[in-house]
Amino acid sequence: MNALPSANDPVTEVLTAFRDRVLGVSESVISTGDGLLVVADTDSSHPESVAALAAAHLSLGRRMAEQTGTGPLREVVSRGATGHVVILAIGERALLTVIGDEGLDVEALRHEAPLLVERLGTLLEANSAAG
């Protein structure tokens, strides 16, 4: 597991608990809106690359939602032959990228996402205020 904060950091603990609760979640990355890595719970992905690509992908998704009048963007989902990538905004300045295998329980992820994003936002805000 790669993490900038310590493994006992509350943000890392939230990511680990999320991975344990939602079937198929294998990795997650939190980054800033401009693509800088904040923290990662990864085993095989290159977290800095995921952070940068996720920021670009989320930005395109937001722009598409604006252009099509579909309301504020909730998530961006990419589905590959062997898995999923789900990108969720954490407020206006951060984002969560969830990487899951082909068995990802997307409905459980969507059920967990609002509280997860709220909790992560609170923790990240507290960390930035303390730092």
N, CA, C and O atoms as a GROMACS GRO file, in nm:
protein
  524
    1MET      N    1   0.084  -0.117   0.000
    1MET     CA    2   0.000   0.000   0.000
    1MET      C    3   0.089   0.123   0.000
    1MET      O    4   0.180   0.134   0.082
    2ASN      N    5   0.063   0.216  -0.091
    2ASN     CA    6   0.132   0.343  -0.096
    2ASN      C    7   0.046   0.447  -0.026
    2ASN      O    8  -0.074   0.454  -0.051
    3ALA      N    9   0.106   0.527   0.060
    3ALA     CA   10   0.031   0.633   0.125
    3ALA      C   11   0.126   0.743   0.165
    3ALA      O   12   0.234   0.715   0.219
    4LEU      N   13   0.088   0.866   0.140
    4LEU     CA   14   0.169   0.977   0.186
    4LEU      C   15   0.152   0.998   0.335
    4LEU      O   16   0.252   1.009   0.406
    5PRO      N   17   0.028   1.003   0.388
    5PRO     CA   18   0.012   1.000   0.532
    5PRO      C   19   0.047   0.861   0.583
    5PRO      O   20   0.058   0.767   0.504
    6SER      N   21   0.065   0.846   0.715
    6SER     CA   22   0.098   0.716   0.770
    6SER      C   23  -0.016   0.619   0.749
    6SER      O   24  -0.130   0.659   0.723
    7ALA      N   25   0.014   0.491   0.761
    7ALA     CA   26  -0.088   0.388   0.743
    7ALA      C   27  -0.196   0.400   0.850
    7ALA      O   28  -0.308   0.351   0.830
    8ASN      N   29  -0.167   0.463   0.962
    8ASN     CA   30  -0.265   0.482   1.068
    8ASN      C   31  -0.342   0.612   1.053
    8ASN      O   32  -0.425   0.645   1.138
    9ASP      N   33  -0.316   0.685   0.949
    9ASP     CA   34  -0.386   0.809   0.922
    9ASP      C   35  -0.535   0.780   0.904
    9ASP      O   36  -0.570   0.679   0.842
   10PRO      N   37  -0.625   0.866   0.957
   10PRO     CA   38  -0.768   0.841   0.943
   10PRO      C   39  -0.816   0.830   0.797
   10PRO      O   40  -0.907   0.752   0.769
   11VAL      N   41  -0.756   0.905   0.705
   11VAL     CA   42  -0.796   0.896   0.564
   11VAL      C   43  -0.764   0.758   0.509
   11VAL      O   44  -0.847   0.697   0.442
   12THR      N   45  -0.646   0.709   0.538
   12THR     CA   46  -0.606   0.576   0.493
   12THR      C   47  -0.694   0.469   0.556
   12THR      O   48  -0.731   0.372   0.489
   13GLU      N   49  -0.728   0.487   0.683
   13GLU     CA   50  -0.817   0.390   0.750
   13GLU      C   51  -0.955   0.388   0.685
   13GLU      O   52  -1.014   0.280   0.671
   14VAL      N   53  -1.008   0.503   0.645
   14VAL     CA   54  -1.138   0.509   0.578
   14VAL      C   55  -1.131   0.435   0.445
   14VAL      O   56  -1.223   0.360   0.411
   15LEU      N   57  -1.025   0.455   0.369
   15LEU     CA   58  -1.010   0.386   0.240
   15LEU      C   59  -1.001   0.235   0.258
   15LEU      O   60  -1.062   0.160   0.182
   16THR      N   61  -0.926   0.191   0.358
   16THR     CA   62  -0.912   0.048   0.384
   16THR      C   63  -1.046  -0.014   0.425
   16THR      O   64  -1.081  -0.122   0.378
   17ALA      N   65  -1.119   0.055   0.511
   17ALA     CA   66  -1.250   0.004   0.554
   17ALA      C   67  -1.347  -0.002   0.436
   17ALA      O   68  -1.425  -0.096   0.425
   18PHE      N   69  -1.341   0.098   0.349
   18PHE     CA   70  -1.426   0.099   0.229
   18PHE      C   71  -1.395  -0.022   0.141
   18PHE      O   72  -1.486  -0.089   0.094
   19ARG      N   73  -1.268  -0.048   0.120
   19ARG     CA   74  -1.226  -0.163   0.038
   19ARG      C   75  -1.278  -0.293   0.099
   19ARG      O   76  -1.318  -0.384   0.027
   20ASP      N   77  -1.277  -0.301   0.230
   20ASP     CA   78  -1.325  -0.421   0.298
   20ASP      C   79  -1.477  -0.436   0.291
   20ASP      O   80  -1.528  -0.548   0.292
   21ARG      N   81  -1.549  -0.325   0.283
   21ARG     CA   82  -1.697  -0.329   0.283
   21ARG      C   83  -1.759  -0.353   0.146
   21ARG      O   84  -1.867  -0.411   0.137
   22VAL      N   85  -1.694  -0.308   0.040
   22VAL     CA   86  -1.754  -0.316  -0.093
   22VAL      C   87  -1.682  -0.423  -0.176
   22VAL      O   88  -1.563  -0.411  -0.206
   23LEU      N   89  -1.757  -0.524  -0.212
   23LEU     CA   90  -1.703  -0.635  -0.289
   23LEU      C   91  -1.645  -0.586  -0.422
   23LEU      O   92  -1.710  -0.513  -0.496
   24GLY      N   93  -1.523  -0.628  -0.450
   24GLY     CA   94  -1.462  -0.596  -0.579
   24GLY      C   95  -1.374  -0.474  -0.580
   24GLY      O   96  -1.303  -0.452  -0.678
   25VAL      N   97  -1.375  -0.392  -0.474
   25VAL     CA   98  -1.285  -0.276  -0.469
   25VAL      C   99  -1.145  -0.328  -0.440
   25VAL      O  100  -1.122  -0.398  -0.341
   26SER      N  101  -1.053  -0.295  -0.527
   26SER     CA  102  -0.916  -0.343  -0.509
   26SER      C  103  -0.819  -0.233  -0.472
   26SER      O  104  -0.722  -0.257  -0.401
   27GLU      N  105  -0.844  -0.112  -0.520
   27GLU     CA  106  -0.752  -0.001  -0.494
   27GLU      C  107  -0.829   0.130  -0.493
   27GLU      O  108  -0.939   0.139  -0.547
   28SER      N  109  -0.771   0.230  -0.431
   28SER     CA  110  -0.830   0.364  -0.436
   28SER      C  111  -0.720   0.468  -0.423
   28SER      O  112  -0.616   0.446  -0.361
   29VAL      N  113  -0.748   0.582  -0.484
   29VAL     CA  114  -0.652   0.693  -0.487
   29VAL      C  115  -0.729   0.822  -0.461
   29VAL      O  116  -0.834   0.845  -0.521
   30ILE      N  117  -0.678   0.905  -0.372
   30ILE     CA  118  -0.732   1.039  -0.352
   30ILE      C  119  -0.631   1.137  -0.408
   30ILE      O  120  -0.511   1.128  -0.381
   31SER      N  121  -0.681   1.231  -0.485
   31SER     CA  122  -0.594   1.332  -0.544
   31SER      C  123  -0.660   1.468  -0.539
   31SER      O  124  -0.780   1.480  -0.512
   32THR      N  125  -0.581   1.568  -0.566
   32THR     CA  126  -0.634   1.703  -0.576
   32THR      C  127  -0.704   1.717  -0.710
   32THR      O  128  -0.687   1.635  -0.800
   33GLY      N  129  -0.784   1.822  -0.723
   33GLY     CA  130  -0.854   1.846  -0.848
   33GLY      C  131  -0.762   1.867  -0.966
   33GLY      O  132  -0.802   1.846  -1.081
   34ASP      N  133  -0.638   1.908  -0.939
   34ASP     CA  134  -0.543   1.926  -1.049
   34ASP      C  135  -0.450   1.807  -1.067
   34ASP      O  136  -0.350   1.816  -1.139
   35GLY      N  137  -0.483   1.694  -1.002
   35GLY     CA  138  -0.412   1.570  -1.032
   35GLY      C  139  -0.293   1.535  -0.947
   35GLY      O  140  -0.216   1.447  -0.984
   36LEU      N  141  -0.275   1.600  -0.834
   36LEU     CA  142  -0.164   1.566  -0.745
   36LEU      C  143  -0.208   1.461  -0.644
   36LEU      O  144  -0.317   1.471  -0.588
   37LEU      N  145  -0.125   1.362  -0.622
   37LEU     CA  146  -0.156   1.254  -0.530
   37LEU      C  147  -0.167   1.306  -0.387
   37LEU      O  148  -0.081   1.382  -0.341
   38VAL      N  149  -0.272   1.265  -0.316
   38VAL     CA  150  -0.288   1.296  -0.174
   38VAL      C  151  -0.260   1.170  -0.093
   38VAL      O  152  -0.175   1.172  -0.004
   39VAL      N  153  -0.330   1.062  -0.123
   39VAL     CA  154  -0.310   0.934  -0.054
   39VAL      C  155  -0.357   0.822  -0.145
   39VAL      O  156  -0.448   0.840  -0.225
   40ALA      N  157  -0.295   0.706  -0.131
   40ALA     CA  158  -0.333   0.593  -0.216
   40ALA      C  159  -0.335   0.464  -0.136
   40ALA      O  160  -0.249   0.441  -0.051
   41ASP      N  161  -0.432   0.382  -0.164
   41ASP     CA  162  -0.442   0.247  -0.112
   41ASP      C  163  -0.432   0.158  -0.236
   41ASP      O  164  -0.532   0.112  -0.290
   42THR      N  165  -0.308   0.135  -0.279
   42THR     CA  166  -0.285   0.062  -0.404
   42THR      C  167  -0.182  -0.048  -0.384
   42THR      O  168  -0.096  -0.041  -0.297
   43ASP      N  169  -0.194  -0.148  -0.467
   43ASP     CA  170  -0.097  -0.257  -0.469
   43ASP      C  171  -0.026  -0.266  -0.603
   43ASP      O  172   0.092  -0.300  -0.608
   44SER      N  173  -0.096  -0.236  -0.712
   44SER     CA  174  -0.036  -0.256  -0.843
   44SER      C  175  -0.038  -0.132  -0.932
   44SER      O  176   0.045  -0.121  -1.022
   45SER      N  177  -0.130  -0.040  -0.911
   45SER     CA  178  -0.138   0.080  -0.995
   45SER      C  179  -0.032   0.181  -0.955
   45SER      O  180   0.012   0.184  -0.840
   46HIS      N  181   0.006   0.263  -1.049
   46HIS     CA  182   0.099   0.373  -1.022
   46HIS      C  183   0.014   0.491  -0.976
   46HIS      O  184  -0.050   0.556  -1.059
   47PRO      N  185   0.011   0.521  -0.846
   47PRO     CA  186  -0.085   0.618  -0.793
   47PRO      C  187  -0.072   0.759  -0.850
   47PRO      O  188  -0.172   0.828  -0.866
   48GLU      N  189   0.050   0.804  -0.880
   48GLU     CA  190   0.067   0.938  -0.936
   48GLU      C  191   0.003   0.948  -1.074
   48GLU      O  192  -0.058   1.050  -1.107
   49SER      N  193   0.016   0.843  -1.153
   49SER     CA  194  -0.045   0.842  -1.286
   49SER      C  195  -0.197   0.836  -1.276
   49SER      O  196  -0.267   0.905  -1.349
   50VAL      N  197  -0.247   0.753  -1.186
   50VAL     CA  198  -0.392   0.742  -1.166
   50VAL      C  199  -0.447   0.878  -1.122
   50VAL      O  200  -0.552   0.921  -1.172
   51ALA      N  201  -0.378   0.946  -1.031
   51ALA     CA  202  -0.423   1.076  -0.982
   51ALA      C  203  -0.434   1.177  -1.096
   51ALA      O  204  -0.534   1.248  -1.107
   52ALA      N  205  -0.333   1.184  -1.179
   52ALA     CA  206  -0.333   1.281  -1.289
   52ALA      C  207  -0.441   1.248  -1.393
   52ALA      O  208  -0.514   1.337  -1.437
   53LEU      N  209  -0.451   1.123  -1.430
   53LEU     CA  210  -0.552   1.083  -1.530
   53LEU      C  211  -0.693   1.101  -1.476
   53LEU      O  212  -0.782   1.142  -1.550
   54ALA      N  213  -0.715   1.070  -1.350
   54ALA     CA  214  -0.848   1.084  -1.291
   54ALA      C  215  -0.893   1.230  -1.291
   54ALA      O  216  -1.009   1.259  -1.318
   55ALA      N  217  -0.802   1.322  -1.261
   55ALA     CA  218  -0.837   1.464  -1.261
   55ALA      C  219  -0.880   1.509  -1.400
   55ALA      O  220  -0.978   1.582  -1.416
   56ALA      N  221  -0.808   1.464  -1.501
   56ALA     CA  222  -0.844   1.500  -1.639
   56ALA      C  223  -0.978   1.438  -1.677
   56ALA      O  224  -1.061   1.504  -1.740
   57HIS      N  225  -0.998   1.313  -1.642
   57HIS     CA  226  -1.122   1.243  -1.675
   57HIS      C  227  -1.242   1.306  -1.605
   57HIS      O  228  -1.348   1.323  -1.666
   58LEU      N  229  -1.227   1.340  -1.477
   58LEU     CA  230  -1.336   1.404  -1.404
   58LEU      C  231  -1.368   1.541  -1.462
   58LEU      O  232  -1.484   1.580  -1.471
   59SER      N  233  -1.266   1.614  -1.500
   59SER     CA  234  -1.288   1.745  -1.560
   59SER      C  235  -1.369   1.734  -1.688
   59SER      O  236  -1.460   1.814  -1.711
   60LEU      N  237  -1.337   1.636  -1.772
   60LEU     CA  238  -1.414   1.614  -1.895
   60LEU      C  239  -1.557   1.573  -1.862
   60LEU      O  240  -1.651   1.618  -1.929
   61GLY      N  241  -1.575   1.490  -1.762
   61GLY     CA  242  -1.709   1.450  -1.723
   61GLY      C  243  -1.792   1.567  -1.674
   61GLY      O  244  -1.910   1.577  -1.707
   62ARG      N  245  -1.731   1.656  -1.596
   62ARG     CA  246  -1.802   1.775  -1.548
   62ARG      C  247  -1.843   1.863  -1.666
   62ARG      O  248  -1.955   1.915  -1.672
   63ARG      N  249  -1.752   1.879  -1.758
   63ARG     CA  250  -1.782   1.963  -1.875
   63ARG      C  251  -1.894   1.901  -1.958
   63ARG      O  252  -1.981   1.973  -2.008
   64MET      N  253  -1.893   1.770  -1.974
   64MET     CA  254  -1.998   1.701  -2.048
   64MET      C  255  -2.133   1.719  -1.978
   64MET      O  256  -2.233   1.746  -2.044
   65ALA      N  257  -2.137   1.706  -1.847
   65ALA     CA  258  -2.262   1.725  -1.772
   65ALA      C  259  -2.313   1.868  -1.789
   65ALA      O  260  -2.434   1.889  -1.803
   66GLU      N  261  -2.223   1.965  -1.788
   66GLU     CA  262  -2.264   2.105  -1.808
   66GLU      C  263  -2.322   2.124  -1.948
   66GLU      O  264  -2.428   2.184  -1.963
   67GLN      N  265  -2.253   2.073  -2.048
   67GLN     CA  266  -2.296   2.091  -2.186
   67GLN      C  267  -2.428   2.022  -2.217
   67GLN      O  268  -2.506   2.070  -2.299
   68THR      N  269  -2.452   1.910  -2.152
   68THR     CA  270  -2.573   1.834  -2.181
   68THR      C  271  -2.689   1.869  -2.087
   68THR      O  272  -2.800   1.818  -2.105
   69GLY      N  273  -2.663   1.953  -1.989
   69GLY     CA  274  -2.768   1.995  -1.897
   69GLY      C  275  -2.819   1.883  -1.808
   69GLY      O  276  -2.936   1.883  -1.770
   70THR      N  277  -2.733   1.789  -1.774
   70THR     CA  278  -2.775   1.676  -1.692
   70THR      C  279  -2.755   1.698  -1.542
   70THR      O  280  -2.769   1.605  -1.463
   71GLY      N  281  -2.722   1.820  -1.504
   71GLY     CA  282  -2.705   1.853  -1.362
   71GLY      C  283  -2.563   1.829  -1.315
   71GLY      O  284  -2.476   1.790  -1.393
   72PRO      N  285  -2.540   1.854  -1.187
   72PRO     CA  286  -2.405   1.835  -1.132
   72PRO      C  287  -2.359   1.691  -1.148
   72PRO      O  288  -2.436   1.597  -1.128
   73LEU      N  289  -2.234   1.675  -1.183
   73LEU     CA  290  -2.176   1.543  -1.204
   73LEU      C  291  -2.169   1.466  -1.073
   73LEU      O  292  -2.123   1.519  -0.972
   74ARG      N  293  -2.213   1.343  -1.074
   74ARG     CA  294  -2.206   1.256  -0.956
   74ARG      C  295  -2.085   1.165  -0.960
   74ARG      O  296  -2.018   1.144  -0.859
   75GLU      N  297  -2.058   1.110  -1.078
   75GLU     CA  298  -1.948   1.014  -1.091
   75GLU      C  299  -1.912   0.998  -1.237
   75GLU      O  300  -1.990   1.029  -1.327
   76VAL      N  301  -1.793   0.949  -1.259
   76VAL     CA  302  -1.748   0.908  -1.392
   76VAL      C  303  -1.709   0.762  -1.378
   76VAL      O  304  -1.629   0.726  -1.291
   77VAL      N  305  -1.764   0.677  -1.464
   77VAL     CA  306  -1.737   0.534  -1.458
   77VAL      C  307  -1.677   0.490  -1.591
   77VAL      O  308  -1.731   0.518  -1.698
   78SER      N  309  -1.565   0.420  -1.582
   78SER     CA  310  -1.506   0.356  -1.699
   78SER      C  311  -1.507   0.206  -1.673
   78SER      O  312  -1.462   0.160  -1.568
   79ARG      N  313  -1.557   0.132  -1.769
   79ARG     CA  314  -1.564  -0.013  -1.752
   79ARG      C  315  -1.478  -0.078  -1.858
   79ARG      O  316  -1.500  -0.061  -1.977
   80GLY      N  317  -1.379  -0.153  -1.811
   80GLY     CA  318  -1.292  -0.225  -1.902
   80GLY      C  319  -1.328  -0.372  -1.907
   80GLY      O  320  -1.424  -0.415  -1.843
   81ALA      N  321  -1.254  -0.448  -1.981
   81ALA     CA  322  -1.282  -0.590  -1.998
   81ALA      C  323  -1.267  -0.667  -1.866
   81ALA      O  324  -1.333  -0.769  -1.846
   82THR      N  325  -1.182  -0.618  -1.777
   82THR     CA  326  -1.159  -0.692  -1.652
   82THR      C  327  -1.182  -0.608  -1.527
   82THR      O  328  -1.142  -0.649  -1.418
   83GLY      N  329  -1.246  -0.493  -1.542
   83GLY     CA  330  -1.270  -0.415  -1.421
   83GLY      C  331  -1.330  -0.279  -1.447
   83GLY      O  332  -1.365  -0.244  -1.560
   84HIS      N  333  -1.341  -0.203  -1.340
   84HIS     CA  334  -1.404  -0.071  -1.341
   84HIS      C  335  -1.311   0.033  -1.278
   84HIS      O  336  -1.228   0.001  -1.193
   85VAL      N  337  -1.328   0.156  -1.322
   85VAL     CA  338  -1.268   0.271  -1.256
   85VAL      C  339  -1.382   0.369  -1.233
   85VAL      O  340  -1.451   0.408  -1.327
   86VAL      N  341  -1.401   0.409  -1.108
   86VAL     CA  342  -1.506   0.503  -1.072
   86VAL      C  343  -1.439   0.624  -1.009
   86VAL      O  344  -1.359   0.611  -0.917
   87ILE      N  345  -1.473   0.743  -1.059
   87ILE     CA  346  -1.415   0.867  -1.008
   87ILE      C  347  -1.526   0.950  -0.946
   87ILE      O  348  -1.628   0.977  -1.010
   88LEU      N  349  -1.506   0.988  -0.821
   88LEU     CA  350  -1.604   1.066  -0.746
   88LEU      C  351  -1.541   1.196  -0.697
   88LEU      O  352  -1.429   1.196  -0.648
   89ALA      N  353  -1.613   1.304  -0.711
   89ALA     CA  354  -1.564   1.432  -0.660
   89ALA      C  355  -1.579   1.434  -0.508
   89ALA      O  356  -1.680   1.390  -0.454
   90ILE      N  357  -1.477   1.486  -0.442
   90ILE     CA  358  -1.482   1.513  -0.298
   90ILE      C  359  -1.480   1.664  -0.287
   90ILE      O  360  -1.374   1.725  -0.281
   91GLY      N  361  -1.597   1.724  -0.286
   91GLY     CA  362  -1.606   1.869  -0.288
   91GLY      C  363  -1.556   1.922  -0.421
   91GLY      O  364  -1.567   1.855  -0.524
   92GLU      N  365  -1.502   2.042  -0.417
   92GLU     CA  366  -1.454   2.108  -0.538
   92GLU      C  367  -1.303   2.090  -0.560
   92GLU      O  368  -1.252   2.122  -0.667
   93ARG      N  369  -1.232   2.040  -0.456
   93ARG     CA  370  -1.086   2.042  -0.466
   93ARG      C  371  -1.017   1.907  -0.462
   93ARG      O  372  -0.895   1.899  -0.472
   94ALA      N  373  -1.094   1.800  -0.447
   94ALA     CA  374  -1.032   1.667  -0.439
   94ALA      C  375  -1.120   1.565  -0.509
   94ALA      O  376  -1.236   1.592  -0.539
   95LEU      N  377  -1.063   1.448  -0.534
   95LEU     CA  378  -1.140   1.341  -0.595
   95LEU      C  379  -1.091   1.206  -0.549
   95LEU      O  380  -0.975   1.189  -0.510
   96LEU      N  381  -1.181   1.111  -0.555
   96LEU     CA  382  -1.153   0.973  -0.518
   96LEU      C  383  -1.166   0.888  -0.642
   96LEU      O  384  -1.267   0.892  -0.712
   97THR      N  385  -1.064   0.810  -0.669
   97THR     CA  386  -1.067   0.713  -0.778
   97THR      C  387  -1.071   0.574  -0.716
   97THR      O  388  -0.984   0.537  -0.637
   98VAL      N  389  -1.173   0.498  -0.753
   98VAL     CA  390  -1.190   0.362  -0.703
   98VAL      C  391  -1.164   0.267  -0.819
   98VAL      O  392  -1.224   0.280  -0.926
   99ILE      N  393  -1.076   0.171  -0.798
   99ILE     CA  394  -1.045   0.071  -0.899
   99ILE      C  395  -1.101  -0.061  -0.849
   99ILE      O  396  -1.072  -0.104  -0.738
  100GLY      N  397  -1.181  -0.125  -0.933
  100GLY     CA  398  -1.242  -0.251  -0.893
  100GLY      C  399  -1.229  -0.356  -1.001
  100GLY      O  400  -1.210  -0.325  -1.119
  101ASP      N  401  -1.238  -0.479  -0.959
  101ASP     CA  402  -1.231  -0.588  -1.056
  101ASP      C  403  -1.366  -0.604  -1.126
  101ASP      O  404  -1.458  -0.526  -1.102
  102GLU      N  405  -1.377  -0.705  -1.212
  102GLU     CA  406  -1.501  -0.722  -1.289
  102GLU      C  407  -1.620  -0.757  -1.201
  102GLU      O  408  -1.734  -0.745  -1.245
  103GLY      N  409  -1.596  -0.800  -1.079
  103GLY     CA  410  -1.703  -0.832  -0.986
  103GLY      C  411  -1.741  -0.717  -0.894
  103GLY      O  412  -1.811  -0.737  -0.795
  104LEU      N  413  -1.695  -0.597  -0.927
  104LEU     CA  414  -1.724  -0.482  -0.842
  104LEU      C  415  -1.875  -0.468  -0.820
  104LEU      O  416  -1.952  -0.470  -0.916
  105ASP      N  417  -1.915  -0.456  -0.696
  105ASP     CA  418  -2.055  -0.435  -0.662
  105ASP      C  419  -2.085  -0.286  -0.677
  105ASP      O  420  -2.076  -0.210  -0.581
  106VAL      N  421  -2.120  -0.246  -0.798
  106VAL     CA  422  -2.141  -0.105  -0.831
  106VAL      C  423  -2.255  -0.046  -0.748
  106VAL      O  424  -2.247   0.070  -0.708
  107GLU      N  425  -2.359  -0.123  -0.724
  107GLU     CA  426  -2.471  -0.072  -0.643
  107GLU      C  427  -2.428  -0.046  -0.499
  107GLU      O  428  -2.466   0.055  -0.440
  108ALA      N  429  -2.348  -0.135  -0.442
  108ALA     CA  430  -2.298  -0.112  -0.306
  108ALA      C  431  -2.206   0.010  -0.304
  108ALA      O  432  -2.210   0.089  -0.210
  109LEU      N  433  -2.124   0.025  -0.407
  109LEU     CA  434  -2.037   0.142  -0.416
  109LEU      C  435  -2.122   0.269  -0.420
  109LEU      O  436  -2.092   0.365  -0.348
  110ARG      N  437  -2.224   0.271  -0.502
  110ARG     CA  438  -2.310   0.389  -0.512
  110ARG      C  439  -2.384   0.415  -0.381
  110ARG      O  440  -2.409   0.531  -0.346
  111HIS      N  441  -2.418   0.310  -0.309
  111HIS     CA  442  -2.484   0.325  -0.180
  111HIS      C  443  -2.388   0.385  -0.076
  111HIS      O  444  -2.427   0.471   0.003
  112GLU      N  445  -2.266   0.339  -0.078
  112GLU     CA  446  -2.164   0.385   0.018
  112GLU      C  447  -2.106   0.522  -0.016
  112GLU      O  448  -2.060   0.594   0.072
  113ALA      N  449  -2.108   0.558  -0.143
  113ALA     CA  450  -2.036   0.676  -0.192
  113ALA      C  451  -2.072   0.807  -0.122
  113ALA      O  452  -1.980   0.879  -0.083
  114PRO      N  453  -2.198   0.843  -0.103
  114PRO     CA  454  -2.226   0.973  -0.041
  114PRO      C  455  -2.164   0.991   0.098
  114PRO      O  456  -2.105   1.095   0.127
  115LEU      N  457  -2.178   0.890   0.183
  115LEU     CA  458  -2.120   0.900   0.317
  115LEU      C  459  -1.968   0.894   0.312
  115LEU      O  460  -1.900   0.962   0.389
  116LEU      N  461  -1.915   0.813   0.222
  116LEU     CA  462  -1.771   0.802   0.206
  116LEU      C  463  -1.712   0.936   0.164
  116LEU      O  464  -1.614   0.983   0.223
  117VAL      N  465  -1.771   0.998   0.064
  117VAL     CA  466  -1.722   1.126   0.013
  117VAL      C  467  -1.733   1.234   0.122
  117VAL      O  468  -1.642   1.315   0.140
  118GLU      N  469  -1.844   1.233   0.194
  118GLU     CA  470  -1.861   1.331   0.303
  118GLU      C  471  -1.754   1.312   0.410
  118GLU      O  472  -1.693   1.409   0.455
  119ARG      N  473  -1.731   1.188   0.451
  119ARG     CA  474  -1.630   1.158   0.554
  119ARG      C  475  -1.490   1.198   0.506
  119ARG      O  476  -1.415   1.261   0.580
  120LEU      N  477  -1.456   1.161   0.385
  120LEU     CA  478  -1.324   1.196   0.331
  120LEU      C  479  -1.308   1.347   0.320
  120LEU      O  480  -1.201   1.400   0.351
  121GLY      N  481  -1.413   1.418   0.277
  121GLY     CA  482  -1.407   1.563   0.269
  121GLY      C  483  -1.379   1.626   0.404
  121GLY      O  484  -1.298   1.718   0.415
  122THR      N  485  -1.446   1.577   0.507
  122THR     CA  486  -1.426   1.628   0.643
  122THR      C  487  -1.283   1.602   0.690
  122THR      O  488  -1.219   1.691   0.746
  123LEU      N  489  -1.233   1.482   0.666
  123LEU     CA  490  -1.096   1.448   0.707
  123LEU      C  491  -0.992   1.528   0.631
  123LEU      O  492  -0.895   1.577   0.690
  124LEU      N  493  -1.011   1.542   0.501
  124LEU     CA  494  -0.914   1.619   0.421
  124LEU      C  495  -0.914   1.766   0.462
  124LEU      O  496  -0.809   1.829   0.466
  125GLU      N  497  -1.031   1.820   0.491
  125GLU     CA  498  -1.041   1.960   0.537
  125GLU      C  499  -0.969   1.977   0.670
  125GLU      O  500  -0.897   2.074   0.690
  126ALA      N  501  -0.988   1.882   0.760
  126ALA     CA  502  -0.921   1.887   0.890
  126ALA      C  503  -0.770   1.878   0.873
  126ALA      O  504  -0.695   1.948   0.940
  127ASN      N  505  -0.725   1.789   0.782
  127ASN     CA  506  -0.581   1.774   0.758
  127ASN      C  507  -0.522   1.902   0.701
  127ASN      O  508  -0.412   1.942   0.739
  128SER      N  509  -0.594   1.968   0.608
  128SER     CA  510  -0.540   2.090   0.548
  128SER      C  511  -0.540   2.204   0.649
  128SER      O  512  -0.451   2.289   0.644
  129ALA      N  513  -0.637   2.208   0.739
  129ALA     CA  514  -0.641   2.311   0.842
  129ALA      C  515  -0.530   2.292   0.944
  129ALA      O  516  -0.477   2.389   0.998
  130ALA      N  517  -0.496   2.166   0.971
  130ALA     CA  518  -0.391   2.135   1.070
  130ALA      C  519  -0.251   2.152   1.010
  130ALA      O  520  -0.154   2.176   1.081
  131GLY      N  521  -0.242   2.138   0.877
  131GLY     CA  522  -0.111   2.139   0.813
  131GLY      C  523  -0.077   2.271   0.764
  131GLY      O  524   0.031   2.290   0.708
   0.00000   0.00000   0.00000
